[in-house]
Amino acid sequence: MTTRYVEHVMGMPISLALRGRHTDDDVATRAWAKALDVLRAADRMFSTYRADSYVCRLNRGELTVTDCPPEVAEVLALGEQARLESHGAFDVRRAAGLDPSGVVKGWAVERAAQALDLLAGTDYCLSAGGDMTCRVAGPNSAAWRIGIEDPHDPDKVVAVVPIRNGAIATSGLHRRGDHITDARSGTTPTALASVTVVHRSLTQADIDATAAFALGADALTWLQSRPGRAGMIVLADGTRQLFGDRTRETTSSTMLRGMGRWATK
């Protein structure tokens, strides 16, 4: 039996699915509450819509990074690493000020999931706006089967990915409009419809999906150079491209084979 929890945090639906020993007991409820506390704390620190957040106060010049909690420096360092690795296409520093949204969601959800790791004998799938981190408690637990939404028809899926212990993130414009830009030009790429990345870390999957989308036509080549990643690109014309290492026995290569097996033809 699977028990589901849903809450609205950080401006999006956060959902949790639990299977196994702790699903609807006090232990599960406390773990869910702790996970939500982590997400609410991240919102207080990083929201670009809350005037009292550290990011907004930094942008107004009221604080420096050294005045902020260490998590702020950590997130900005992840953003700077992504800027360098994406050749400048991904950047949390904008003309209007800092906007670490492309880092914070995956980072915060991955941190929140630490509370769920303590649920003995329990499988979980924690989702934030469709980006997910999953765990199974043992070798006999079934994989979570995650559908990748068709960016051209949200009522359909382009693939179903089996995930046991890992994360999946998708970036595209079909849900939120033109919110992803190539930081080098300030324009929204048009070559892609969506990018889905599977990785052991949701922080990295989320960053890479956004960075790849920002890279536009260069996304596939860039993603193929990234170790431990697998996934799917849907081009603007509907063409689908799988990427990842098919030769090594890594978490991502296993997921890639699963994606290929379940991909909608």
C-alpha positions as CSV (number, residue, x, y, z in Angstrom):
1,M,0.0,0.0,0.0
2,T,1.2,3.5,-0.8
3,T,0.3,6.5,1.4
4,R,0.6,10.0,-0.1
5,Y,1.1,13.4,1.6
6,V,0.8,16.8,-0.2
7,E,1.7,20.3,1.0
8,H,2.2,23.6,-0.8
9,V,5.7,25.0,0.0
10,M,8.2,27.2,-1.9
11,G,5.4,28.2,-4.3
12,M,4.8,24.7,-5.5
13,P,3.2,21.4,-4.6
14,I,5.4,19.1,-2.5
15,S,4.3,15.5,-2.5
16,L,5.5,12.4,-0.7
17,A,4.7,8.7,-1.4
18,L,5.6,6.1,1.2
19,R,5.5,2.3,1.0
20,G,6.5,-0.2,3.7
21,R,6.8,-0.2,7.4
22,H,6.1,3.5,8.1
23,T,3.4,5.0,5.9
24,D,0.6,6.5,8.0
25,D,1.9,6.2,11.6
26,D,3.4,8.8,13.9
27,V,6.9,8.0,12.8
28,A,6.0,8.9,9.2
29,T,4.1,12.0,10.2
30,R,7.1,13.3,12.2
31,A,9.5,12.6,9.3
32,W,7.2,14.4,6.9
33,A,6.9,17.4,9.2
34,K,10.7,17.6,9.5
35,A,11.1,17.5,5.7
36,L,8.6,20.3,5.4
37,D,10.5,22.4,8.0
38,V,13.6,22.1,5.9
39,L,11.8,23.3,2.8
40,R,10.2,26.2,4.6
41,A,13.6,27.3,6.0
42,A,14.9,27.2,2.4
43,D,12.0,29.4,1.3
44,R,12.8,31.9,4.1
45,M,16.4,32.1,3.0
46,F,16.2,32.0,-0.8
47,S,12.8,33.2,-2.0
48,T,12.9,36.0,-4.5
49,Y,9.3,36.9,-3.6
50,R,9.7,37.4,0.2
51,A,11.1,40.8,1.1
52,D,12.6,39.4,4.2
53,S,14.6,36.6,2.6
54,Y,18.3,36.6,2.7
55,V,18.4,36.7,-1.1
56,C,16.2,39.8,-1.3
57,R,18.2,41.5,1.4
58,L,21.4,40.7,-0.4
59,N,20.0,42.2,-3.6
60,R,19.0,45.4,-1.7
61,G,22.6,45.7,-0.3
62,E,21.5,45.3,3.3
63,L,23.7,42.2,3.8
64,T,26.8,40.5,2.5
65,V,27.1,36.8,2.0
66,T,29.2,36.6,5.2
67,D,26.3,38.0,7.1
68,C,24.0,35.1,5.9
69,P,23.7,31.5,7.1
70,P,26.3,29.2,5.6
71,E,23.7,27.6,3.4
72,V,23.6,30.8,1.3
73,A,27.3,30.6,0.5
74,E,26.8,26.9,-0.3
75,V,24.0,27.5,-2.8
76,L,25.9,30.4,-4.4
77,A,29.0,28.2,-4.7
78,L,26.9,25.5,-6.5
79,G,25.6,28.2,-8.8
80,E,29.1,29.4,-9.6
81,Q,30.3,25.9,-10.3
82,A,27.4,25.4,-12.7
83,R,28.2,28.7,-14.4
84,L,31.7,27.5,-15.1
85,E,30.8,24.0,-16.1
86,S,28.0,25.3,-18.5
87,H,30.3,27.8,-20.1
88,G,28.2,30.6,-18.7
89,A,24.8,29.5,-19.9
90,F,23.6,28.9,-16.3
91,D,24.1,31.8,-13.9
92,V,22.4,32.7,-10.6
93,R,23.7,36.2,-11.0
94,R,21.4,38.3,-13.1
95,A,21.3,41.9,-14.1
96,A,18.5,42.5,-11.6
97,G,20.4,40.6,-8.8
98,L,20.8,37.1,-7.4
99,D,18.3,34.5,-8.4
100,P,19.4,31.1,-7.2
101,S,16.1,29.4,-8.0
102,G,17.8,27.1,-10.5
103,V,19.8,25.6,-7.6
104,V,17.6,25.9,-4.6
105,K,14.7,23.5,-5.5
106,G,16.8,20.4,-6.0
107,W,19.2,21.3,-3.2
108,A,16.4,21.9,-0.7
109,V,14.4,18.8,-1.6
110,E,17.6,16.6,-1.3
111,R,18.2,18.1,2.2
112,A,14.6,17.5,3.2
113,A,14.8,13.9,2.1
114,Q,17.4,13.2,4.9
115,A,14.5,13.1,7.4
116,L,12.9,10.3,5.3
117,D,16.1,8.3,5.1
118,L,15.5,7.5,8.8
119,L,12.3,5.7,8.1
120,A,13.4,2.1,8.6
121,G,12.0,-0.4,6.1
122,T,10.2,2.3,4.1
123,D,10.4,3.3,0.5
124,Y,9.9,7.0,-0.4
125,C,9.5,9.2,-3.4
126,L,9.6,13.0,-2.6
127,S,8.5,15.3,-5.4
128,A,8.7,19.0,-5.8
129,G,7.0,20.4,-8.9
130,G,7.7,17.1,-10.6
131,D,11.4,16.8,-9.7
132,M,11.9,13.7,-7.5
133,T,14.3,11.9,-5.2
134,C,13.5,8.3,-4.5
135,R,14.7,5.5,-2.2
136,V,13.9,1.9,-1.7
137,A,14.5,0.2,1.6
138,G,15.8,-3.2,0.3
139,P,16.8,-5.3,-2.7
140,N,13.3,-6.8,-2.9
141,S,11.5,-3.5,-3.1
142,A,10.0,-2.5,-6.4
143,A,11.5,0.5,-8.2
144,W,9.5,3.7,-8.4
145,R,8.2,4.1,-11.9
146,I,8.4,7.8,-12.8
147,G,6.6,9.2,-15.9
148,I,8.3,11.9,-18.0
149,E,5.6,14.3,-19.2
150,D,5.3,15.0,-22.9
151,P,6.1,18.8,-23.2
152,H,3.9,18.9,-26.3
153,D,0.9,17.1,-24.7
154,P,1.0,17.2,-20.9
155,D,-1.7,14.5,-20.8
156,K,0.8,12.0,-22.1
157,V,4.2,10.7,-21.1
158,V,7.2,10.2,-23.4
159,A,8.8,7.6,-21.1
160,V,8.6,5.8,-17.8
161,V,11.8,5.6,-15.8
162,P,12.3,3.0,-13.0
163,I,14.2,4.5,-10.1
164,R,15.3,2.7,-7.0
165,N,17.8,5.0,-5.3
166,G,18.4,8.3,-7.2
167,A,16.8,11.4,-8.5
168,I,15.1,12.8,-11.7
169,A,14.6,16.4,-12.8
170,T,13.0,17.9,-15.8
171,S,13.3,21.4,-17.2
172,G,11.2,23.0,-19.9
173,L,8.9,25.9,-20.7
174,H,5.5,24.2,-21.1
175,R,4.5,24.6,-17.4
176,R,6.0,28.0,-16.4
177,G,6.5,29.8,-19.6
178,D,9.8,31.5,-20.6
179,H,11.5,31.3,-17.2
180,I,14.8,29.7,-18.5
181,T,17.3,31.9,-20.4
182,D,20.8,31.5,-21.7
183,A,22.7,33.8,-19.3
184,R,25.2,34.6,-22.0
185,S,22.6,36.2,-24.3
186,G,19.6,36.7,-22.1
187,T,17.4,34.9,-24.5
188,T,15.1,31.9,-24.1
189,P,16.4,28.9,-26.1
190,T,14.0,27.5,-28.7
191,A,15.8,24.3,-29.8
192,L,14.4,22.2,-27.0
193,A,11.1,21.4,-25.5
194,S,12.3,19.6,-22.3
195,V,15.4,18.1,-20.7
196,T,15.2,15.3,-18.2
197,V,18.3,14.3,-16.1
198,V,18.6,11.2,-13.9
199,H,21.4,11.3,-11.3
200,R,22.1,10.0,-7.8
201,S,21.8,13.6,-6.5
202,L,18.7,15.7,-7.1
203,T,20.8,18.9,-6.6
204,Q,22.9,17.9,-9.6
205,A,20.0,16.5,-11.7
206,D,18.0,19.8,-11.3
207,I,21.0,22.0,-12.0
208,D,22.0,20.0,-15.1
209,A,18.5,19.9,-16.5
210,T,18.3,23.7,-16.3
211,A,21.8,24.3,-17.6
212,A,21.3,21.9,-20.5
213,F,18.1,23.6,-21.5
214,A,19.8,27.0,-21.4
215,L,22.5,25.6,-23.6
216,G,19.9,24.9,-26.3
217,A,21.3,23.1,-29.3
218,D,24.5,22.2,-27.4
219,A,22.6,20.4,-24.7
220,L,23.1,16.8,-25.9
221,T,26.9,17.2,-26.4
222,W,27.3,18.8,-23.0
223,L,25.2,16.2,-21.2
224,Q,27.1,13.3,-22.8
225,S,30.3,14.8,-21.3
226,R,28.8,14.7,-17.7
227,P,29.7,11.5,-15.9
228,G,27.0,9.6,-14.0
229,R,24.1,11.3,-15.8
230,A,21.4,9.7,-18.0
231,G,18.1,10.9,-19.4
232,M,16.1,12.3,-22.3
233,I,15.9,15.4,-24.4
234,V,12.8,16.2,-26.3
235,L,13.5,18.6,-29.1
236,A,11.1,21.4,-30.3
237,D,10.0,19.2,-33.2
238,G,9.2,16.3,-30.8
239,T,12.3,14.2,-31.6
240,R,13.6,12.3,-28.5
241,Q,17.2,11.7,-27.7
242,L,18.5,9.5,-24.9
243,F,21.9,10.2,-23.3
244,G,24.1,8.5,-20.7
245,D,26.7,5.8,-20.2
246,R,25.4,2.5,-21.5
247,T,28.6,0.6,-20.8
248,R,29.3,1.0,-17.1
249,E,27.3,-0.5,-14.2
250,T,26.3,2.8,-12.6
251,T,23.1,3.9,-11.1
252,S,22.5,6.2,-14.1
253,S,23.3,3.6,-16.7
254,T,20.8,1.2,-15.1
255,M,18.2,3.9,-15.2
256,L,19.0,4.6,-18.8
257,R,18.4,1.0,-19.8
258,G,15.1,1.1,-18.0
259,M,14.2,4.3,-19.7
260,G,15.0,2.8,-23.1
261,R,12.9,-0.3,-22.2
262,W,9.9,1.7,-21.1
263,A,10.1,4.6,-23.6
264,T,6.9,5.3,-25.4
265,K,7.4,4.6,-29.1
